């Protein structure tokens, strides 16, 4: 079975996010894709069900009040 993939681009205004992922990846000896999956799981676990279902709304940063 072939692995499913999501290709992620980082626009110029989010290069700091890209750099932080690369930095943490190097410090923890974890591949960037593995780190991004872990961070995605943690972020989704913190979101309310209502905010997960909100279509077209801008995502709130972690720690923000749920929609």
Secondary structure, 3 states (H helix, E strand, C coil): CCCCCCCCCCCHHHHHHHHHHHHHHHHHCCCHHHHHHHHHHHHHHHCCHHHHHCCCCCCCCCCCCCC
